[in-house]
């Protein structure tokens, strides 16, 4: 018997990706998808790639019925304000906003500039990155989504932080326009966005809170730059270790951490133009590609990771977490490899 799921806030890019994945899941029936703005419209009117794949229409959130698992894809702040109502409708919840990613209410207030409306719920949620919390996800009823930038950074650096090796990391991510969602703004206007290399968060990006929570204490500096992509994140982390390790030992660390991971691929090519991680070839996939190079003169390690921000940075990881929660094979509905060329 299939599991019933519903998506709250399904008109955005992440909601559309969630629906696309769940429609292809052999063990899942999508019961409802909500949108206040588009209530009554066919889903394919907003997500045209799903034309012919479903006859679902958007429902108002007030019409939600009980289901086995509820995905929340609402703007930040909304899920926390209504979590009691949502919990009454489903025994399991995956929230893709930032509302339940942080364990500490003080950290939430520091990074989001306001008190958490339901701090008693924070410790009920498991941070939803399977590569870091797989065992906890198998036992979880409530799972938080992951910040897309934090996902790229956490997967790039966690093999080093597990060994306590990082003294300092200076990180920049280059991100595509879909990271900003489907709302219109001056920054997303085509003449302003096209051809741009725009630093939009040289300091103070909120995803640092997740990085610090998941990676531990070391000197971490983070910046984000918008580039002319739609999907994709490339993380470039300049890492200074507290001991000098030869490159072969670093590869051993990464292979030990990720050798059995279904969605992390180590990139170590000596030829061609894809010798390092490249988000272009990951579009639509749930993979994170990780690689690095060592500067023998300075000892600096440059760790690179690439993801599709809407997939491994959001909807794909959420479905991966759902599979773990429900006891399905972890890769179910997530084996698409990406496209080349696009």
C-alpha positions as CSV (number, residue, x, y, z in Angstrom):
1,X,0.0,0.0,0.0
2,X,1.5,3.3,-1.0
3,X,2.2,6.2,1.4
4,X,0.1,9.3,1.0
5,X,2.0,12.6,0.9
6,X,0.9,16.2,0.4
7,X,2.9,19.3,-0.4
8,X,2.1,22.6,1.4
9,X,3.3,25.6,-0.7
10,X,3.7,23.8,-3.9
11,X,3.8,26.7,-6.4
12,X,7.5,27.5,-6.0
13,X,10.5,26.0,-7.7
14,X,11.2,23.6,-4.8
15,X,7.6,22.6,-4.6
16,X,7.6,21.8,-8.3
17,X,10.7,19.7,-8.0
18,X,9.3,17.8,-5.0
19,X,6.1,17.0,-7.0
20,X,8.2,15.9,-10.0
21,X,10.2,13.5,-7.8
22,X,7.2,12.2,-5.9
23,X,5.2,11.5,-9.0
24,X,8.0,9.1,-10.1
25,X,8.2,7.4,-6.7
26,X,6.7,3.9,-6.9
27,X,5.7,3.8,-3.2
28,X,4.1,7.3,-2.9
29,X,0.7,8.8,-3.8
30,X,0.6,12.6,-3.9
31,X,-2.7,13.4,-2.3
32,X,-2.7,17.2,-2.4
33,X,-0.6,20.2,-3.3
34,X,-1.5,23.6,-2.0
35,X,-1.2,27.2,-3.2
36,X,-3.3,30.1,-2.0
37,X,-2.6,32.2,-5.1
38,X,-3.2,29.4,-7.6
39,X,-6.0,27.4,-5.8
40,X,-8.2,25.7,-8.3
41,X,-5.7,25.8,-11.1
42,X,-4.1,22.7,-12.7
43,X,-0.6,22.2,-11.4
44,X,0.8,22.0,-14.9
45,X,-0.3,25.6,-15.4
46,X,2.5,26.7,-12.9
47,X,4.9,23.7,-13.5
48,X,4.6,23.2,-17.2
49,X,7.2,20.3,-17.3
50,X,4.5,18.2,-15.5
51,X,2.0,18.6,-18.3
52,X,0.6,15.1,-18.8
53,X,2.2,13.7,-15.7
54,X,-0.6,14.7,-13.3
55,X,-4.1,16.1,-13.2
56,X,-3.7,17.5,-9.7
57,X,-5.1,21.0,-9.0
58,X,-3.8,23.3,-6.3
59,X,-5.8,23.3,-3.2
60,X,-6.1,26.1,-0.5
61,X,-4.2,25.1,2.6
62,X,-7.5,25.2,4.5
63,X,-8.6,22.2,2.5
64,X,-5.7,20.0,3.6
65,X,-6.7,16.5,4.6
66,X,-4.7,14.0,6.8
67,X,-1.9,12.1,5.2
68,X,1.0,9.9,6.1
69,X,3.8,12.5,5.4
70,X,3.6,16.2,4.9
71,X,6.1,18.3,3.0
72,X,6.2,22.0,3.9
73,X,7.7,24.2,1.2
74,X,6.5,27.6,2.6
75,X,8.4,30.9,2.9
76,X,10.7,31.1,5.9
77,X,8.8,31.7,9.1
78,X,5.4,30.3,8.1
79,X,5.9,26.7,9.0
80,X,7.1,27.5,12.5
81,X,3.9,29.6,13.1
82,X,1.6,26.8,12.1
83,X,3.5,23.7,13.1
84,X,0.9,22.5,15.6
85,X,-1.8,22.5,12.9
86,X,0.4,20.7,10.4
87,X,1.4,18.1,13.0
88,X,-2.2,17.3,13.6
89,X,-2.6,16.4,10.0
90,X,0.4,14.1,9.6
91,X,2.6,11.9,11.9
92,X,5.7,12.8,9.8
93,X,6.7,16.2,8.5
94,X,9.6,17.4,6.3
95,X,10.0,21.1,6.4
96,X,12.1,22.6,3.6
97,X,12.3,26.2,5.0
98,X,14.9,27.4,7.5
99,X,12.5,27.3,10.4
100,X,13.8,24.1,12.1
101,X,17.3,23.8,10.8
102,X,19.0,25.2,13.9
103,X,19.0,23.4,17.3
104,X,19.6,26.5,19.4
105,X,16.9,29.3,19.7
106,X,19.7,31.8,20.5
107,X,21.4,31.0,17.2
108,X,18.2,31.3,15.3
109,X,17.6,34.8,16.8
110,X,21.2,35.8,16.0
111,X,21.1,34.8,12.4
112,X,17.4,35.4,11.5
113,X,17.0,38.6,13.6
114,X,13.9,37.5,15.5
115,X,12.8,35.1,18.2
116,X,11.7,31.7,17.1
117,X,7.9,31.4,17.5
118,X,7.9,27.8,18.6
119,X,11.4,27.1,20.1
120,X,10.1,24.0,21.9
121,X,9.9,22.3,18.4
122,X,13.5,22.9,17.4
123,X,14.9,19.7,19.1
124,X,12.1,17.6,17.7
125,X,13.6,18.0,14.2
126,X,16.5,16.1,12.7
127,X,18.7,18.1,10.4
128,X,17.9,16.5,7.0
129,X,21.3,15.9,5.4
130,X,21.5,12.1,5.1
131,X,25.3,12.0,4.7
132,X,25.6,13.5,8.2
133,X,22.5,12.1,10.0
134,X,21.5,8.9,8.3
135,X,20.8,6.9,11.4
136,X,18.8,9.6,13.1
137,X,16.7,10.1,10.0
138,X,15.7,6.5,10.0
139,X,14.1,7.1,13.4
140,X,12.8,10.6,12.8
141,X,9.2,11.9,12.6
142,X,10.2,15.5,11.9
143,X,13.0,16.5,9.6
144,X,14.2,19.9,8.6
145,X,15.3,20.8,5.1
146,X,18.8,21.9,4.4
147,X,20.2,25.2,3.2
148,X,21.5,24.8,-0.4
149,X,24.7,26.7,0.2
150,X,25.2,24.9,3.5
151,X,24.8,21.6,1.8
152,X,27.6,22.3,-0.7
153,X,29.9,23.5,2.1
154,X,29.1,20.8,4.6
155,X,29.7,18.0,2.1
156,X,32.9,19.6,0.9
157,X,34.4,19.9,4.4
158,X,32.9,17.3,6.7
159,X,35.6,14.7,6.0
160,X,38.1,17.1,7.3
161,X,36.1,18.4,10.3
162,X,35.4,14.8,11.4
163,X,39.2,14.5,12.0
164,X,39.5,17.9,13.5
165,X,41.9,19.0,10.8
166,X,40.6,22.5,9.8
167,X,42.2,25.6,11.3
168,X,40.7,28.1,8.9
169,X,38.4,28.0,5.9
170,X,37.7,30.9,3.5
171,X,34.7,29.9,1.3
172,X,32.9,31.4,-1.7
173,X,29.9,29.9,-3.4
174,X,28.7,30.9,-6.9
175,X,25.0,30.4,-7.2
176,X,22.3,30.4,-9.9
177,X,19.2,32.6,-10.0
178,X,16.8,29.8,-8.8
179,X,18.3,30.1,-5.4
180,X,16.3,33.3,-4.9
181,X,13.0,31.5,-5.6
182,X,10.3,32.4,-8.1
183,X,9.4,35.9,-6.8
184,X,10.3,38.8,-9.0
185,X,12.7,41.6,-8.0
186,X,14.9,44.2,-9.5
187,X,17.9,41.8,-9.0
188,X,16.2,39.0,-11.0
189,X,15.1,41.3,-13.9
190,X,16.8,39.9,-17.0
191,X,18.8,43.0,-18.0
192,X,20.2,43.2,-14.5
193,X,20.9,39.5,-14.0
194,X,22.2,38.6,-17.4
195,X,26.0,38.7,-17.6
196,X,26.3,39.6,-13.9
197,X,28.8,38.5,-11.4
198,X,27.2,40.0,-8.3
199,X,28.4,39.6,-4.8
200,X,25.1,39.6,-2.8
201,X,26.4,38.4,0.5
202,X,30.1,39.1,1.0
203,X,29.5,38.6,4.8
204,X,26.7,37.6,7.1
205,X,24.9,34.9,5.0
206,X,22.4,33.0,7.2
207,X,23.5,29.6,5.9
208,X,26.7,30.0,8.0
209,X,24.6,29.1,11.0
210,X,24.0,25.6,9.6
211,X,27.7,25.3,8.6
212,X,28.8,26.1,12.1
213,X,26.2,23.8,13.7
214,X,27.1,20.8,11.5
215,X,30.9,21.3,11.1
216,X,31.9,22.4,14.5
217,X,34.2,25.2,15.7
218,X,37.0,26.6,13.5
219,X,37.6,29.9,11.8
220,X,35.1,30.1,9.0
221,X,34.6,32.9,6.5
222,X,31.9,32.8,3.9
223,X,30.8,34.8,0.8
224,X,28.1,34.3,-1.9
225,X,28.2,35.5,-5.5
226,X,25.3,35.4,-8.0
227,X,26.3,34.2,-11.5
228,X,24.5,33.6,-14.8
229,X,23.1,30.2,-14.0
230,X,19.6,29.1,-13.3
231,X,20.4,26.0,-11.3
232,X,23.6,25.2,-9.6
233,X,26.1,26.0,-6.8
234,X,29.9,25.8,-7.0
235,X,31.6,25.9,-3.6
236,X,35.3,26.9,-3.5
237,X,36.8,26.5,-0.1
238,X,40.3,27.6,0.7
239,X,41.2,25.4,3.7
240,X,44.2,25.7,6.0
241,X,44.8,22.6,8.0
242,X,46.4,22.4,11.5
243,X,48.9,19.8,10.1
244,X,50.5,19.1,6.8
245,X,49.0,16.1,5.1
246,X,50.1,14.7,1.7
247,X,47.5,14.6,-1.0
248,X,47.2,10.9,-1.0
249,X,46.2,10.9,2.7
250,X,43.6,13.5,2.0
251,X,42.1,11.3,-0.7
252,X,42.0,8.4,1.7
253,X,40.0,10.6,4.1
254,X,37.5,11.5,1.4
255,X,37.2,8.0,0.1
256,X,36.6,6.7,3.7
257,X,33.9,9.3,4.2
258,X,32.2,9.0,0.8
259,X,33.2,5.7,-0.8
260,X,29.8,4.1,0.0
261,X,27.6,7.3,-0.3
262,X,25.1,6.9,-3.2
263,X,24.9,10.6,-4.0
264,X,28.4,11.9,-3.3
265,X,30.9,11.4,-6.2
266,X,34.6,12.1,-5.8
267,X,36.1,13.9,-8.9
268,X,39.7,13.2,-9.6
269,X,40.2,13.4,-13.3
270,X,43.6,14.1,-14.9
271,X,42.3,15.0,-18.3
272,X,39.5,16.8,-20.0
273,X,37.5,19.9,-19.0
274,X,35.6,18.3,-16.1
275,X,38.6,17.6,-13.9
276,X,36.9,19.4,-11.0
277,X,33.3,19.6,-9.8
278,X,31.0,21.4,-12.2
279,X,27.3,22.3,-11.5
280,X,26.3,22.4,-15.1
281,X,26.4,18.6,-15.5
282,X,24.4,18.1,-12.3
283,X,21.2,19.8,-13.3
284,X,18.2,17.8,-12.2
285,X,20.3,15.3,-10.3
286,X,20.7,14.6,-6.6
287,X,24.4,14.2,-6.8
288,X,27.1,16.3,-5.0
289,X,30.5,16.2,-6.8
290,X,33.5,16.8,-4.6
291,X,37.1,17.3,-5.5
292,X,40.2,19.2,-4.3
293,X,43.7,20.4,-5.2
294,X,46.6,21.0,-2.8
295,X,48.9,24.0,-3.1
296,X,52.2,22.5,-2.2
297,X,53.9,25.9,-1.8
298,X,51.5,27.1,0.9
299,X,49.9,23.9,2.1
300,X,46.5,25.4,1.3
301,X,43.8,22.8,0.3
302,X,41.2,24.1,-2.2
303,X,38.1,21.9,-1.8
304,X,35.4,22.2,-4.5
305,X,31.9,20.9,-4.5
306,X,29.0,21.3,-6.9
307,X,25.3,20.6,-6.6
308,X,21.9,21.5,-8.2
309,X,20.6,23.8,-5.5
310,X,16.9,22.8,-6.2
311,X,17.8,19.1,-5.9
312,X,20.6,18.1,-3.5
313,X,20.2,21.5,-2.0
314,X,16.4,21.1,-1.4
315,X,13.9,18.7,-2.9
316,X,16.2,15.8,-3.8
317,X,17.6,15.6,-0.3
318,X,14.1,15.9,1.2
319,X,13.0,12.8,-0.8
320,X,16.2,11.1,0.2
321,X,15.4,11.8,3.8
322,X,11.8,10.6,3.2
323,X,13.1,7.3,1.9
324,X,15.2,6.8,5.0
325,X,12.3,7.7,7.3
326,X,9.9,5.2,5.6
327,X,12.4,2.4,5.1
328,X,12.6,2.6,1.3
329,X,15.8,2.1,-0.6
330,X,17.6,5.5,-0.2
331,X,18.0,6.1,-4.0
332,X,14.3,5.5,-4.9
333,X,13.1,8.1,-7.4
334,X,16.5,9.9,-7.3
335,X,18.7,8.0,-9.8
336,X,18.6,10.6,-12.6
337,X,22.2,11.4,-13.6
338,X,21.9,14.9,-14.9
339,X,22.3,16.1,-18.5
340,X,25.3,16.7,-20.7
341,X,25.4,19.0,-22.6
342,X,22.8,21.5,-21.6
